[in-house]
Amino acid sequence: MKIYKFILRCLIAIAFSGTVGIGIFVTTGELIGISGSLGCVVSFIGAAFIIIPVMRTLAELVSVRPVSGALFDYPHTFVDEALGFAVAISYW
C-alpha cells in the first residue's frame, strides 16, 4: 500500500511539472514570436515589477498576522467578505 501511494505521488508530480513546464515554454515561445527577444525580456521585467511588491506585501502580512487559512482570511478581513468567499471557492 505504501509503494502505491509513493508511485501515485511521483506520477502526479511528473504530470504537474510537465504541464507547468510545457505551459511556460509554449507561452514564452509565443511571446518571443510576437514581440521578439527584447520584448520578451522587457515584458518579464515589467511582470517582475508587479509581482515582487505583491509577494513582499504578502510576506509582511504573514509575518505580522500569522493565521491558518491566510489565503482566504486576508481578502476577507482587509478587503471584503465577498472577496474572501470568492477566493475560498476558487481555491477549493
C-alpha positions as CSV (number, residue, x, y, z in Angstrom):
1,M,0.0,0.0,0.0
2,K,2.8,2.4,0.8
3,I,4.5,1.8,-2.5
4,Y,1.3,2.5,-4.3
5,K,1.0,5.9,-2.7
6,F,4.6,6.7,-3.4
7,I,4.2,5.8,-7.1
8,L,1.0,7.8,-7.3
9,R,2.6,10.8,-5.7
10,C,5.5,10.5,-8.2
11,L,3.2,10.3,-11.2
12,I,1.2,13.3,-10.0
13,A,4.5,15.3,-9.6
14,I,5.7,14.3,-13.0
15,A,2.4,15.3,-14.6
16,F,2.3,18.6,-12.8
17,S,5.9,19.6,-13.7
18,G,5.4,18.6,-17.3
19,T,2.2,20.6,-17.6
20,V,3.7,23.7,-15.9
21,G,7.0,23.4,-17.9
22,I,5.2,23.0,-21.3
23,G,3.0,25.9,-20.4
24,I,5.9,28.1,-19.6
25,F,7.9,27.1,-22.7
26,V,4.9,27.4,-25.1
27,T,3.9,30.8,-23.7
28,T,7.4,32.1,-23.8
29,G,7.8,30.8,-27.4
30,E,4.7,32.6,-28.4
31,L,5.8,35.8,-26.7
32,I,9.2,35.7,-28.4
33,G,7.4,35.1,-31.7
34,I,5.2,38.1,-31.3
35,S,7.5,40.6,-29.7
36,G,11.0,39.4,-30.3
37,S,13.6,38.6,-27.7
38,L,14.0,42.1,-26.4
39,G,10.2,42.5,-26.0
40,C,10.1,39.2,-24.1
41,V,12.8,40.4,-21.6
42,V,11.0,43.7,-21.2
43,S,7.7,42.1,-20.5
44,F,9.2,39.7,-18.0
45,I,10.9,42.7,-16.2
46,G,7.6,44.5,-16.2
47,A,5.8,41.5,-14.7
48,A,8.5,41.3,-12.1
49,F,7.9,44.9,-11.1
50,I,4.3,43.9,-10.4
51,I,4.8,40.5,-8.8
52,I,7.7,41.4,-6.4
53,P,5.8,44.1,-4.4
54,V,2.8,41.8,-4.1
55,M,4.9,39.0,-2.8
56,R,6.6,41.3,-0.3
57,T,3.3,42.6,0.9
58,L,2.0,39.1,1.4
59,A,5.2,38.2,3.3
60,E,4.7,41.2,5.6
61,L,1.1,40.2,6.2
62,V,2.0,36.7,7.1
63,S,4.8,37.8,9.5
64,V,2.5,40.3,11.3
65,R,-0.7,38.2,11.3
66,P,0.1,34.5,11.0
67,V,-3.3,32.7,10.8
68,S,-4.4,29.3,9.5
69,G,-6.1,29.7,6.1
70,A,-4.4,33.1,5.4
71,L,-5.1,32.8,1.7
72,F,-8.8,33.2,2.4
73,D,-8.6,35.2,5.6
74,Y,-6.6,38.2,4.3
75,P,-9.1,39.2,1.5
76,H,-12.0,38.5,3.9
77,T,-10.5,40.7,6.6
78,F,-8.8,43.5,4.7
79,V,-10.9,43.9,1.5
80,D,-14.4,42.5,1.7
81,E,-16.2,39.4,2.9
82,A,-17.4,38.6,-0.6
83,L,-13.9,38.6,-2.0
84,G,-12.7,36.2,0.8
85,F,-15.6,33.9,-0.1
86,A,-14.8,34.1,-3.8
87,V,-11.1,33.3,-3.2
88,A,-12.1,30.4,-0.9
89,I,-14.4,29.0,-3.6
90,S,-11.9,29.4,-6.4
91,Y,-9.2,27.6,-4.4
92,W,-11.5,24.8,-3.2
